[in-house]
């Protein structure tokens, strides 16, 4: 479908589905737990640190994208 005023097709932006991301990570952790014979190796401190790193990288990349558009 083209835009009648400009003749260009609208750009579709892909977004991350947060629910699918949470269930995907949870499923991966469950699979790792089962495949490791049920030994509890998961430490909440590592999960918190990893989450903080991922959020920091996402914020950094978003701020760099905004600066390059201006």
N, C-alpha and C positions, 0 to 999 in steps of 0.2 A: 504494500500500500504506500503510495507516494503522497507527499504533502502537496496539495494543489497550489499553494502560494510560492513555494520555492522549488518544487520539482524533485526534491531529495527525499530519500527514505529516512524515517525517524530512526535514531540510534537507540538500540536496546541495551540497557546496562544490566550486567549480570551482578547479582548480589548473593552473598553467602547466606544460606539458610541456617540460622543459629540452632534450631531444634535438631536438624539433621547432623550438624557438627557435634553437638553435645552427645547425641545417641551414637554417633560414629566413634567418637573417642571412648565413650563408655563401653561400647562393644569390643573395641580393641583391647581395652584394659581387662575386660572379662575373659577374652580369649587368651591373653597372656597369662592371666591367673590360672586358668584351667590347664593350659599347656605346660605350666611350670609345676605341675602336680599339687597345686593348691597351697604352696608356701607363700606366705604373705610378705612380699618384697616391696610392695607399694608404700611409699612414705609420703605423707601429706605435705611435708616441707618441700619436697622436690616438685610436687604438683603445683604448689603455690608459687614457687620460684619459676617454674616453666611457664605458668600462666602469665606471670608478671613480664617475663621476657617476650612472650608472644604479643601481649598487649602493647608493650613498648615499641616493638618493631612495626606493628600495624599503625600506631600513632605517628611514628617517624615517617613511614612511607606515605601516609595520607598528607602529612604536612609538606613533604617534598613535592607531591603531585599538585597541591594547591599553588605552591610557589611557581611551578613551571607553567601553569595555565595562565597566570597573570601577566 
